[in-house]
């Protein structure tokens, strides 16, 4: 979301907002596997990679004025927000005299940027508050359930949720 350079804006309210919502529907298990037999083995691997770039830009040489008064100053908001609601669930069972399994779930970000950039020679004015924010929120979970049974069993699992937000007001 942006207001271009060399702009002159007058309003009763000014809201410039960029929002990314990442919502994975709740479908239960992402992967549900079973292996059985004298020699049983298997694996399940679920990877989710997110790349978010959410930016509000106020261009150079821009003026934004919210024309309210002290009793009713109007809203003045510049906001970049990343909302993550992601769940990954892997379940795997292996059974047999000799059984083994690997079950893995990974949720990660290559970029999770929320940024408000205000250019040079910018004039922001109001009788009230100016709310400037760059942030993120939500819920992220990676879950692995693994079970192996038999005379000799091996299980390897890993659940990783690696979210690295970068929130910038510049």
C-alpha angles and dihedrals in degrees: 000000000000149000107218124238121274091026127147113203127181118177145148088239130014120197119168108177137168116188132175117196116193108188123171110197115241101251096155114239118020090204127014116179139171130189125183141169141089089300107024128176142146147145143223125199124180120183127183118185122187128194114186128177111173113173137173112195128191105193127228120281093017129146123201117181125180105206104209133123134239092270094047108016097166128228123294111183132164108180139168114184136174115198115192123188105166131149127178121187127184123185124180133170128187126183135178142094089291114020138162140167145180122212123181137174125183131178115178144156125229086189132003103176126166110176140170110196120191113191130218124291093018121157117202116180139172141142089237137044127308110220111204118174142160113186149125140218146163138100128296125180136169114193131184126188116186133173131175126177136181140080094306121017138174128191128186118184140164133177117189130178106179111174116165111185123197112197116185137177108186 
